[in-house]
Amino acid sequence: FKKLGEDTPKAMDYNPATGKYYIGTIDSPVLLTIVTKVKITDEFNIGHKVQHIENSATIEWDGHDGIGSGSKGVDIGINPIQKTVGSYNVSTHTIPWTVTVVKSDINIDLRVLDLLVYGPSGFSASDIDGISTGSGGIVPLEDVSDEGGLLTQVSKADIGKLKPQYNQKYKPGSFEPAESPDLKATVYTLYHGGQAVADLLVVTKGDGSGIEVLSGEKTFSFETIVTNPDVYAKNGDTDIWNTASLFSANKELNNATAKTTYQSKMLVKDMLSVGDAKDPDENKNNGGASTNTGYDYIDHSVVFRLHVNANDLKDFTKDVTTIDGQTVGKVTLTDTLPEGWVFKKFDGDKDFLIYKGTPGTGGKVTAVGNAIDPSSFLEAAFTSYDPDDPSDPGNPNMATFTFTTLDQPYVILLKAGPSEGTIDGFFKQNNNETFKNNATLFAENWESGVKSWQDVKVESKILAKGLDFSKAAKDGVLTWTVEYKPNEIGHKEAYIEDTLPAGIDLRTDATGRLILDDNITVTELTLNANGKA
């Protein structure tokens, strides 16, 4: 205790029973410094956990009940375990994790446990009825206990204390101690009803005893494999978590969790611009067209482009799923045209063009070299419904590509457009419509799959009228422009009728005959593929 301006503090009378300090009479600002010691218990151990402590003070004097300071808080202690995550590999769908047990005087039978569940949710330790280390057979979990045994052993009670993290399994051989090699990982496989459902890592000293951290921290790393195609083969982002728990024998001291946001883009659909579609093989890697720049108004077609496996999965058909031992299976890609549309052929009577590729950005694939013959790994089938035939079922036309092997990125080009009847109906009037082309990628054991689409805006402006006022004020002349654009469809016995409003007349001579020169001009235009004349 000291008054403001004094250098040396002095002791005070203190009543430990009431927690009160007697200050006496004060006539200037004073400073009271109180040093407290944290009482360590099993439930309140600052060597195991960061603890939050609150403290408040009240000053009282004769004739007054006192004024409070309000509560002040401070965090004290350490979390003896830390976890971080590195950069994931989208091609192998693996994630690197690093765990550090910090230097501490807490050094009794330390071990780290990490639970990785193959599926997306629903793990319960009570459902686990078998366990194995891979080197031996499956044994009932009830026959295993860590009581009085090696630290590498686990019990159902241990597993029940852990925080499961999902859609992952341990990558065999990926465990790597940093600096000190005297650490080992015992990897258990956990079973439910004879089916493997999770991996459990138990990290100890090399001889199976506790991790020693008196002399310094201990760090190790390992990788997990993302098991769920709804994560590693989807279009979108998924948060993947991992939690490591530090135990002293069979008592959990604390845990640490890290997270990465896994970004996947397996299927993207776009289209070439009208200009690029003139030579699709040459322009196959040019930027995609906007919604209103892909439709060719002369041959009424669109060249769609499918980017497949930009994740660069090395053999998707044989890749893992959340069910142990089950692979993804044959992969199917479908492309469904808008109603009333049909597929068209490329030069050389080809239904489609496919190219090997390399992964780009945003789910795009860069095609490499010339179009290839895919018959060794791909089966293609096209429906040929005729939208103009009343006897056809009216289903939208679809292209189906079945990959028996999907081991690298590909680019596929398809050509399609409205049927003759659809064209005639659409371009008989001023019209504006957006057509949607859908693509879906799924597999035998991945029914949810992934989708992408491309919208195509088609505009029919057969008759348009404009007005120029520039000569109105000076000459009293209005210039009207009428544009007839049949989009090369043509209309039999067509004529244009223009009705002028009252008070406006065409110019005539003294005899009342219509003056054509400089008054009515007819210009023949050429339709461009982009729909502009």
DOROVEX-540496 format. One record per residue (C-alpha): x, y, z. Coordinates in steps of 0.1 Angstrom, whole numbers, plus 5000, padded with zeros to 4 digits. Last residue first. Layout:
<sevos>
XYZ;...
</sevos>
This chain:
<sevos>
472849294116;473449164151;472548814161;476048704170;476348504138;476048814118;472948894097;473549094066;471449394058;469349504028;468649874030;465250034021;465050414020;461950624023;462250994024;465451094006;463651003973;460250843979;457951143975;454451013977;452051153952;449651423963;449851633931;451851903948;454451643960;454051423991;455951384024;454551124048;452151254073;451951314111;448951484128;447251154137;449650864144;451350684115;450550324109;453350104096;452549774079;455349544070;454649254046;455348874047;454048644020;456148364035;458248444065;461948384065;464148184090;467348374082;467048554115;463848724103;465249074111;462949364100;464249694113;461950004110;463750344114;461650654118;463051004110;460851294123;461051614104;459851964115;462852114099;464652284128;463052134159;462451784145;465651724127;467451544156;464351364168;465351014155;462850734162;463350354164;461350054155;462049684159;460549384141;461949034142;463749074176;464248724187;466748694216;468448384229;470148374263;472048054271;472447954307;475147704316;474947434343;476847244369;475946954392;477746724416;477046374427;474446264453;474645904440;478145834450;478545454450;477845394413;478945744404;477846104398;478546394375;475646614364;475346864336;472447104329;471747334299;469447624308;467647834282;467148204287;464348364266;463548684247;460948694220;459648914193;457648684172;457948394147;461448334159;460548094187;458147884168;460347834138;463347764159;461547514180;460247334149;463747324134;465147184166;466947414190;470747384194;473547154203;477347104200;479346924227;482946974238;484546774265;487646874285;489346624307;491246604340;493046274350;492345934363;488645864355;488445494346;485345314335;483945654327;480345654315;479345954293;475646014288;474346274264;470646374269;467746504249;464846634268;461846404269;458846474247;457846114243;458146114205;454946064185;454346434180;457646464161;459146814162;460946754195;462746454178;464346244206;467846124197;469346014229;473146014230;475545744244;479245764252;481345494268;484745604282;488045444292;489445264262;487045424237;488345774245;489845854211;491646184216;491146544205;494446724199;496946864224;496246974260;492947104272;493147344302;490647244329;488447494348;487347424384;488147784395;491747754384;493447514360;494047144362;495646984332;493846834303;493146534280;490746624253;487346514242;485346614212;481646524207;479146374183;481746364155;480646364119;483946494107;483046844115;481046864147;477646704150;474446854165;472546754196;468846854199;466847114217;463147134223;463447114261;466847234272;469646984269;470746744295;474446654298;475246344319;478546234334;478745884349;481545754370;482045374375;482845284411;483345514441;485145244460;483845044490;486344884513;485545114543;482245304537;482945674537;484145644501;487545584487;488845614451;488745334425;486645534400;488345854409;491745734398;494346014401;491946294412;493146604393;490746834411;489846984377;488046654373;485746734343;485547074325;482547054301;482247284272;479147374253;479247474216;475947654208;473847634177;471347824156;473247804122;472948174116;471948304151;474948144168;474248144206;477248194229;477248574235;474148624257;475048424288;478748524287;481148314267;483948114283;487548214279;489648044252;490947694258;488947514230;489747784205;491647574179;489347274183;486247484185;486847664152;483647864144;482747814181;485348084191;483348354173;480048254188;481648234223;482447904237;480247754265;480447674302;480147374325;482247314355;482646984374;485046884402;485547204421;486747144456;487847374484;488647224519;488447484546;490947374572;490447344609;492447284641;491447144675;493447114707;492646894737;493046894775;494046674805;492146364796;492646104823;493445744813;497245764816;497746144815;495946224783;496346484757;493546504731;494046574694;491046724674;490746754637;488246964616;487346984580;485347274568;483747214534;483847444503;482147404470;481647194439;481946834452;484646574447;486646594479;483846674503;480746484490;483246224479;483846154516;486945984527;489346274531;492746104538;494546214569;498146304573;500546294602;502846524622;504746514655;506046754680;507546724715;508247024737;511247044760;513246884788;510346804810;508246694780;508546314781;505846124763;504645834784;505745474779;505145264748;508845214741;508845484714;507145734736;503445754730;500945844703;497645664701;495845724668;492345594664;490845514630;487145494624;484245294609;485544944600;482544704596;482244394617;479144514634;480844834644;484644844641;487445064653;490845054635;493745124658;496945304649;499845294674;501945604668;505545624679;507745884695;511545874701;512446044669;513046384687;513446644660;509846614646;508046284647;506546154615;503245964611;502345934573;502845554570;499245484565;497045784559;494545794588;490945834579;488646124574;485046234568;484546314605;486146434637;485346254669;485846444702;487346194727;486146094762;484145794749;487245654733;489045644766;486045474783;485945214755;489445124764;492845204749;496245034749;499345224738;499845344774;500644984784;498444814809;497344884845;493844994833;494145054796;491544794788;490744564759;488444264761;485344494759;486644624726;485944274711;488944164690;489544204653;492544014640;496144114642;498644334624;496044594615;495844734650;492344594657;489244694675;485644564678;482344644694;482045024689;478445144692;479045284727;481745504714;479145694693;479745834658;476745994641;478346214614;480046234580;481645884578;485245774581;485745884617;489145994629;489945994666;493246134679;494846034712;498046184726;499946024755;501446144788;502145894815;503046164841;504946474828;503146784838;506246984845;505747134811;507347174777;504547174751;502946874734;502846974698;500546824671;500846884633;498246794607;498646734570;495446694549;495046444520;492646464490;495246304467;494646574440;493246834464;496446834485;495747014518;497947294531;499047264567;496947224599;497847314635;497347154669;498547254704;498747054736;499747174771;496947444772;498447694795;497647884827;496048214835;493348424819;492348744836;489148904846;487949224864;484549254881;483149594891;485049834912;482449854940;481550144962;480950104999;478250075026;478850425038;478650585073;482250515081;484150395051;483950115025;485950034993;484949734972;487149514950;486449254923;488248944909;487448704881;489748414870;489648244836;491647914834;493847804805;494147434810;496447154821;499247334840;496647584852;494847304871;491447384885;489447064885;492346854898;493247134922;495747414921;495247724943;496148024923;498248264944;497348624949;499348954950;497449254962;498649614953;496849904970;497450244955;496350564972;495050904960;495151174987;493551245020;493250905035;492350805070;492950435077;493650175051;492449865068;492449565043;489449335043;489348975031;486848895059;488648595075;491948695061;491849035080;494649245068;496549535084;498849695059;502449675048;504149975034;505050074998;508250274991;508350544964;505550774976;504051004949;500550854952;500150704986;501350354992;500050005000;
</sevos>
